[in-house]
Amino acid sequence: MDILYFAWVRERTGLPREKIETSATTVNELVAELCAREERYAAAFADLSALRVALDQELSDFDASLAGVREVAFFPPMTGG
């Protein structure tokens, strides 16, 4: 599965993207797996209310299923101008 990180999420993880193998069945489980890896992931995901997630380029929720998903993107809320 491809994981993409944008804006300050990328800064905290130190990665723009990575490919991982996961046993997670939901986005929340994926976040928990990532946080257990290293402190930098825990820092990036410390406040999920400040994050958005997209599954295969479609906005989604953190309790969404990862079945069949190829790409997960994490990013802060966007504002218009």
C-alpha positions as protocol buffer text, in pm:
chain_id: "A"
residue {
  index: 1
  type: MET
  ca { x: 0 y: 0 z: 0 }
}
residue {
  index: 2
  type: ASP
  ca { x: 126 y: 349 z: -84 }
}
residue {
  index: 3
  type: ILE
  ca { x: 110 y: 605 z: 197 }
}
residue {
  index: 4
  type: LEU
  ca { x: 137 y: 974 z: 109 }
}
residue {
  index: 5
  type: TYR
  ca { x: 208 y: 1255 z: 356 }
}
residue {
  index: 6
  type: PHE
  ca { x: 143 y: 1623 z: 284 }
}
residue {
  index: 7
  type: ALA
  ca { x: 233 y: 1958 z: 446 }
}
residue {
  index: 8
  type: TRP
  ca { x: 328 y: 1936 z: 814 }
}
residue {
  index: 9
  type: VAL
  ca { x: 247 y: 1563 z: 820 }
}
residue {
  index: 10
  type: ARG
  ca { x: 533 y: 1516 z: 572 }
}
residue {
  index: 11
  type: GLU
  ca { x: 758 y: 1738 z: 783 }
}
residue {
  index: 12
  type: ARG
  ca { x: 692 y: 1535 z: 1099 }
}
residue {
  index: 13
  type: THR
  ca { x: 734 y: 1194 z: 936 }
}
residue {
  index: 14
  type: GLY
  ca { x: 1029 y: 1309 z: 727 }
}
residue {
  index: 15
  type: LEU
  ca { x: 883 y: 1133 z: 423 }
}
residue {
  index: 16
  type: PRO
  ca { x: 667 y: 1245 z: 131 }
}
residue {
  index: 17
  type: ARG
  ca { x: 555 y: 885 z: 64 }
}
residue {
  index: 18
  type: GLU
  ca { x: 633 y: 523 z: 145 }
}
residue {
  index: 19
  type: LYS
  ca { x: 517 y: 178 z: 45 }
}
residue {
  index: 20
  type: ILE
  ca { x: 423 y: -50 z: 334 }
}
residue {
  index: 21
  type: GLU
  ca { x: 281 y: -392 z: 404 }
}
residue {
  index: 22
  type: THR
  ca { x: 5 y: -375 z: 665 }
}
residue {
  index: 23
  type: SER
  ca { x: -240 y: -602 z: 839 }
}
residue {
  index: 24
  type: ALA
  ca { x: -462 y: -302 z: 927 }
}
residue {
  index: 25
  type: THR
  ca { x: -824 y: -330 z: 821 }
}
residue {
  index: 26
  type: THR
  ca { x: -919 y: 35 z: 891 }
}
residue {
  index: 27
  type: VAL
  ca { x: -746 y: 371 z: 870 }
}
residue {
  index: 28
  type: ASN
  ca { x: -743 y: 391 z: 1251 }
}
residue {
  index: 29
  type: GLU
  ca { x: -561 y: 57 z: 1268 }
}
residue {
  index: 30
  type: LEU
  ca { x: -312 y: 180 z: 1007 }
}
residue {
  index: 31
  type: VAL
  ca { x: -245 y: 494 z: 1211 }
}
residue {
  index: 32
  type: ALA
  ca { x: -192 y: 280 z: 1523 }
}
residue {
  index: 33
  type: GLU
  ca { x: 59 y: 61 z: 1332 }
}
residue {
  index: 34
  type: LEU
  ca { x: 245 y: 366 z: 1207 }
}
residue {
  index: 35
  type: CYS
  ca { x: 254 y: 527 z: 1553 }
}
residue {
  index: 36
  type: ALA
  ca { x: 398 y: 207 z: 1700 }
}
residue {
  index: 37
  type: ARG
  ca { x: 688 y: 220 z: 1451 }
}
residue {
  index: 38
  type: GLU
  ca { x: 864 y: 538 z: 1561 }
}
residue {
  index: 39
  type: GLU
  ca { x: 811 y: 856 z: 1762 }
}
residue {
  index: 40
  type: ARG
  ca { x: 800 y: 1069 z: 1446 }
}
residue {
  index: 41
  type: TYR
  ca { x: 479 y: 895 z: 1336 }
}
residue {
  index: 42
  type: ALA
  ca { x: 329 y: 937 z: 1682 }
}
residue {
  index: 43
  type: ALA
  ca { x: 405 y: 1310 z: 1656 }
}
residue {
  index: 44
  type: ALA
  ca { x: 248 y: 1331 z: 1310 }
}
residue {
  index: 45
  type: PHE
  ca { x: -72 y: 1155 z: 1421 }
}
residue {
  index: 46
  type: ALA
  ca { x: -98 y: 1296 z: 1774 }
}
residue {
  index: 47
  type: ASP
  ca { x: -416 y: 1492 z: 1693 }
}
residue {
  index: 48
  type: LEU
  ca { x: -634 y: 1313 z: 1439 }
}
residue {
  index: 49
  type: SER
  ca { x: -890 y: 1593 z: 1454 }
}
residue {
  index: 50
  type: ALA
  ca { x: -627 y: 1809 z: 1278 }
}
residue {
  index: 51
  type: LEU
  ca { x: -591 y: 1559 z: 991 }
}
residue {
  index: 52
  type: ARG
  ca { x: -785 y: 1447 z: 688 }
}
residue {
  index: 53
  type: VAL
  ca { x: -746 y: 1120 z: 501 }
}
residue {
  index: 54
  type: ALA
  ca { x: -810 y: 1020 z: 142 }
}
residue {
  index: 55
  type: LEU
  ca { x: -836 y: 661 z: 20 }
}
residue {
  index: 56
  type: ASP
  ca { x: -750 y: 622 z: -347 }
}
residue {
  index: 57
  type: GLN
  ca { x: -792 y: 1000 z: -384 }
}
residue {
  index: 58
  type: GLU
  ca { x: -1139 y: 1009 z: -225 }
}
residue {
  index: 59
  type: LEU
  ca { x: -1191 y: 1189 z: 108 }
}
residue {
  index: 60
  type: SER
  ca { x: -1276 y: 939 z: 378 }
}
residue {
  index: 61
  type: ASP
  ca { x: -1304 y: 881 z: 753 }
}
residue {
  index: 62
  type: PHE
  ca { x: -1054 y: 728 z: 991 }
}
residue {
  index: 63
  type: ASP
  ca { x: -1290 y: 437 z: 1063 }
}
residue {
  index: 64
  type: ALA
  ca { x: -1311 y: 349 z: 691 }
}
residue {
  index: 65
  type: SER
  ca { x: -1215 y: 5 z: 566 }
}
residue {
  index: 66
  type: LEU
  ca { x: -886 y: -42 z: 383 }
}
residue {
  index: 67
  type: ALA
  ca { x: -1017 y: -338 z: 181 }
}
residue {
  index: 68
  type: GLY
  ca { x: -898 y: -298 z: -177 }
}
residue {
  index: 69
  type: VAL
  ca { x: -734 y: 40 z: -109 }
}
residue {
  index: 70
  type: ARG
  ca { x: -408 y: 102 z: -292 }
}
residue {
  index: 71
  type: GLU
  ca { x: -325 y: 454 z: -169 }
}
residue {
  index: 72
  type: VAL
  ca { x: -379 y: 637 z: 160 }
}
residue {
  index: 73
  type: ALA
  ca { x: -301 y: 1009 z: 187 }
}
residue {
  index: 74
  type: PHE
  ca { x: -280 y: 1209 z: 509 }
}
residue {
  index: 75
  type: PHE
  ca { x: -298 y: 1589 z: 509 }
}
residue {
  index: 76
  type: PRO
  ca { x: -418 y: 1884 z: 717 }
}
residue {
  index: 77
  type: PRO
  ca { x: -753 y: 2045 z: 638 }
}
residue {
  index: 78
  type: MET
  ca { x: -732 y: 2276 z: 340 }
}
residue {
  index: 79
  type: THR
  ca { x: -856 y: 2631 z: 332 }
}
residue {
  index: 80
  type: GLY
  ca { x: -957 y: 2833 z: 31 }
}
residue {
  index: 81
  type: GLY
  ca { x: -864 y: 3184 z: -51 }
}
